Amino acid sequence: MRAFAILLLFSGSGAAILQAQEGAQPAPAAATAPAVSNPSFKVEKGTQILLSMINSVSTKTASDGDRVYLETVFPVMSGKRMVIPPGSYVAGTVIRVKRPGRVKGRGEFFLKFDSLTLPNGTTRDFRAQVTNLDGRAVESLDKEEGKIVSEGNKAGDAKTVGETVMVGTGVGALGGSVAGNLGMGAGIGAAAGAAAGLLGVLLTRGPDAVLAKGTTLEMVLDRNLAFEDSELDFAGTNGRPGFSNGGGPLPSKRMQNQVPGGRGTTGNRFPY
């Protein structure tokens, strides 16, 4: 009986010691997500960004390597965060400039974009090209290559020849009437007028390719652009006036040969 009591005592003591040891073990720490202090915001490759020209470019004066300056006119978002606000600067380069020919050929140049600067000074380098052109522009765009091409001037050439033929015919008819042979004078005058008109066409270049200040165009990114949260603080940068305000594309090819700031036949000032 005494031995049985001693056994129970030792058993109870062991259980108590085991419970004490189990209670002394630290509780497992709860799993916590790592803190993210500077989350990244990404503008995906292929994003289209609307731009407006700050300066003007023309095949009449441009050379390979000339710089072109633009600004964004519509915000670009990443989730609910504005990453590229309106008024951000984009710089590009004009390359492979070709003037229009006197007999055939159109003016053309390529436009490549290479840097973006946010209003707070944050800058990213990239490569992009024009993918869309202002619907008001008379120039055309080769979307595969990003080439800007001037319009043709066949109608203008025909009009030039026709006008000189009419003038020549009138002058010839007047001279023929004085000499007593109206028909011959008119024929000679018409031939002379046609020759003069053709000569004028041969000596005159076609319309230049022009992107005037204020022209809108679209570029597409060729790579992802990532920004940290700290790079997207635009406090104090809002309300900056735009620098691309201008007349935009030239409304007609005739105006490209006029004096800047002059007036056309309708009395409207030219937009450059």
Secondary structure as UniProt FT lines:
FT   HELIX           2..24
FT   STRAND          40..43
FT   TURN            45..46
FT   STRAND          48..53
FT   STRAND          57..58
FT   TURN            59..61
FT   TURN            64..65
FT   STRAND          67..72
FT   STRAND          76..78
FT   TURN            79..80
FT   STRAND          81..84
FT   TURN            86..87
FT   STRAND          89..98
FT   STRAND          108..117
FT   TURN            119..120
FT   STRAND          123..133
FT   TURN            135..136
FT   STRAND          140..142
FT   TURN            143..146
FT   STRAND          147..149
FT   HELIX           154..179
FT   HELIX           182..203
FT   STRAND          210..211
FT   TURN            213..214
FT   STRAND          216..221
FT   STRAND          225..228
FT   HELIX           229..232
FT   TURN            235..236
FT   TURN            238..239
FT   HELIX           253..257
FT   TURN            260..261
FT   TURN            265..266
//
